Amino acid sequence: MFKRALSEKFLTMLAVGLLVAGCASVKVDRMGVDETVDLSGRWNDTDSRLVSEEMISDVLSRPWIDRFRAGRGKDPVVIVGSVRNRSDEHINTRTFVKDLERALINSGEVEFVASSVEREEIREERKDQAAHASEATAKEEGEEAGADFMLQGAINTISDRIEGKEVKYYQVNLELIDIQSHRKVWIGEKKIKKLVKRSRFGF
C-alpha cells in the first residue's frame, strides 16, 4: 500500500514537472543584423561578413588590378570559385562565398559573372526561350561574358582547450588566379582568434 502511494505521488510530481516545463515561456529579442552576437565562439555571420569585406578591400587595393586595366583597357571580370572548409567545425561556406560576391559587386571595381551552378540554370532558361520566346526577345547562345580571374580558398582552424577555456584560431586563405595563365596574382590571409570560457556547471 505504501509503495503504491509512493508510486502515485512520484507520478503526480512527474506530471506536474512536465506540465511546468511545457508551459515555460520563450523570450525573443530582436536585434540589428549587423549587431555582433557571439554565443559559442564558433565561426558566425559576423566573422563571415567582416572577413569577406576586409579581404575584398585588400585584393582590390593591390597592383594586379591596375596592371590589368592598363593592358586591357577595361575592368577585370571575376568569379568566386570554391572556398573549402578545412576546419574542425561545420561552417556554411556558401554564406561566406555570398559575402565575398556581395563585397566584390558592391565595390564597383570589377565586373562579376555568375557561378557555374547559376550559369547552368541560366542556360536552361535560354534553351526555353529559344523554344518559346519571340525572336525579338529570346537571348542568344554564345554571348556569355568569360571571367578573367577566379577567387578561391579555404578556412582552417586550430583549437586549444584546457579546464573550461578554449582558444579558437581561424585562418582564412584566399587566392586570385588568372584563368588564362593560371598565375596567382594575389594571395590574402585573415586570422581570427577567440578565447571561449565555459562554466564547469554549464551555466
MIRO-193948 format. One record per atom (N, C-alpha, C): x, y, z. Coordinates in steps of 0.1 Angstrom, whole numbers, plus 5000, padded with zeros to 4 digits. Layout:
REM residues N
XYZ
...
END
This chain:
REM residues 203
500849885000
500050005000
500950135000
501950125009
502850235010
503650264996
504050144990
504750154978
503950214967
502550174967
501650224957
501450374959
501250414971
501050554974
502350634969
503450584972
504750654968
504850664953
504450554947
504550554932
503550654926
502350664932
501350754927
501850904929
502450924941
503051054944
504151094934
504950994931
506051024921
505551054907
504550984903
503951004890
503251144889
502651184901
501951314901
503051424900
504151404908
505151504907
505851514893
505951404887
506551394874
505651464864
504351444865
503351504856
503351654858
503451704870
503451844873
504751904867
505851834869
507151884864
507151904849
506551804842
506451804827
505551924823
504451944831
503452044827
504152184829
504952204839
505652324841
506652354831
507452244827
508352254816
507752294803
506552234801
505852254788
505352394787
505152454799
504552594799
505652704800
506852664800
507952764802
507852864790
508052984794
507953094783
509253104776
509053154763
510253184755
510253334752
511453394754
511553534752
512453554740
512053634731
512853664719
513053814718
514353844716
514653984715
515154014700
514554104694
515054144680
516354224681
517154214672
518454294672
518854324657
519654414656
520154454643
520954344636
520854324623
521554214616
523054244617
523554364618
524954394619
525454394633
524654364643
525054364657
525854234660
526954244667
527754134669
527254054681
526953924679
526553834690
527353704689
528153674699
529053554698
528653474710
527853364708
527453284719
528353164721
528853094711
529552974713
531052984710
531453094703
532853114699
533153054686
532152984680
532352934667
532253044656
532653004644
532553094632
531153134630
530853264629
529453304627
529253414616
528053464616
527753564605
528653684605
529053734617
529853844619
531253824613
531853704617
533153664611
533153664596
532053604590
531953594576
531953724569
531153814575
530953944569
532254034570
532854034582
534054114584
535254064576
535453934576
536553874569
536353904554
535153884548
534953904534
535254044530
534654144538
534854284535
536354324536
537054274546
538454314547
539354254536
539054134533
539854064522
539554124508
538354154505
538054214492
538654354492
538554424503
539254554503
540754544500
541354444505
542754424503
543054384488
542354284483
542654244469
542454354459
541454444462
541254544452
542154664453
543054664463
544054774465
545454734460
545554614455
546854564450
547154594436
548454584432
548854624418
548254544406
547754424408
547254344397
546154414390
545254484397
544054544390
544454664381
545454744386
545954854377
546654804365
547454694367
548154634356
547154584345
546154514350
545154464341
544454574333
544054674340
543354784333
544254854323
545554874326
546454934317
546654844305
546654714306
546954624295
545654604287
544554594293
543254564286
542354674283
542554784291
541654904289
540254884294
540054784304
538754764309
538854704323
537754704331
537854644344
537854484343
538554424352
538654274352
537254214355
537054094349
535854014352
536253904362
535553894373
535953804384
534853704387
535153584390
534253484395
534753424408
533853394418
534253334430
534053184429
535153104430
535052964430
534752904443
535352794446
535052724459
535952774470
535352784482
536052804495
535852684503
536952604505
536852484512
536852494527
536052424534
536052424549
537052314554
538152354558
539152254563
539252264578
538252324585
538252344599
537752224606
537652224620
537152114628
535752134632
535052234625
533652254628
532852274615
531552274616
530652294605
530652444602
531052484590
530952624585
530252624572
529252704571
528452724559
529252814549
530052754541
530952824532
530152904521
528952854518
528152924508
527753064513
527553074526
527253214531
528453304529
529653244532
530853324531
531153364516
530853264507
531053294493
530153414489
528853404493
527953514490
528453644496
529053644508
529553774513
530753824505
531553734500
532653774491
532053834478
531053764472
530453814460
529853954462
529153974473
528554104475
529554214477
530654184484
531654284486
532354314473
532554214464
533154244451
532254334442
530954294441
530054364433
529854504437
529654524450
529354654456
530554744455
531754694453
532954774452
532954864440
532254814429
532254884416
533654884409
534554804414
535854804408
536054694398
535154594398
535354474389
533954444383
534054374372
532854314366
532654174373
531454114373
531253994380
530353904373
530753774372
529953674365
529353574374
528253504370
527653404379
528453284381
528253204391
528953084394
528552974384
529252864384
528952754375
527552704377
527052684389
525752644392
524652734386
524952864389
523952964384
523952974369
525152954363
525152964348
524352844342
524452734348
523652614342
522152644342
521652704353
520252744354
519952844343
520852944341
520553044331
520552994317
521452894315
521552824301
520252754298
519652684309
518452624307
517352724303
517352834309
516352944306
516552984292
517753004287
517953044273
517452934263
517652804267
517052704258
515552714258
514952744269
513552754270
513052874262
513852984262
513453104254
513553074239
514652994236
514852964221
513652884216
512952814225
511752734220
510452804221
510352894231
509052954234
508953104233
510153184234
510053324234
510153374220
509653504218
509753564204
511153584200
511353594187
512753604182
513353734187
512553834189
513053964192
513553974207
512953884216
513253894230
514153774234
514253664227
515053544231
516553584231
517253534241
518653564243
519453454235
520553504229
521253404220
522353334228
522753214223
523853134229
525153194225
526153164232
527553214228
527853354231
527053424239
527253564242
527653584257
528053484264
528353494278
529653564280
529753634291
531053704294
531953604302
533153584297
534053494303
534853574314
535153504325
535853554337
537353564333
537953664338
539453684337
540153624349
539553624361
540153584373
539153504381
539653404389
538853324399
539453344412
538553374422
538953384436
538553254443
539453184450
539153064457
540053054469
539752964478
540552954491
539952844500
540352864513
539952764523
539952834537
539152774546
539052814560
539652704569
540652734577
541252644586
541152684600
541152584610
541052624624
542052544632
542452604643
543252534653
542652564667
542452454675
541752474688
542752424699
542752494710
543552464722
542652474734
542452364742
541452354753
542152314766
541752374777
542152334790
541252384801
540652304809
539952344821
538952454819
537952424810
536952524807
537252644798
538552644794
538952754785
539352694771
539052764761
539352724747
539752844739
540852834732
541352934722
541052874708
540152944701
539852904687
540553004678
541252944668
542053024659
541652994645
541153094638
540753074624
541753144614
542053074604
542853134593
542153114580
541853224573
541253224560
542253264550
542453174540
543353204529
542653204516
542853314508
542153334495
543253364485
543053314473
543953334462
543153384449
543753484442
543153524430
544053474418
543453394409
544153324399
543753374385
544753404377
544453444363
544053314355
542753314350
542253194344
542953154331
543453254324
544153224311
545553164314
546353224323
547653174325
547853094338
546853084346
546953014359
547953084369
548353204366
549153274375
548353324387
548953314399
548353374411
548753524412
547753614411
548153754411
547953814425
547353744434
547153794448
546853674457
547453684469
547253584480
546953664492
545753634498
545353704510
545153614522
545353664534
545253584546
544653674557
543653614564
543053684575
542953584587
543353634599
543353544611
542353604621
541653514628
540753544639
541153454651
541253514663
541553444675
540553474686
539953374691
538853394701
539153314714
538953374726
539053304738
537653274743
537353144745
536053104749
536153044763
535353094773
535353044787
534052984790
534152854795
532852784798
532852744813
531652764819
531452724833
531552574835
532152534846
532152384849
530752324850
529752414854
528452374857
527552394845
528052444834
527252454822
526352574821
526652674831
525852794831
526352894821
END
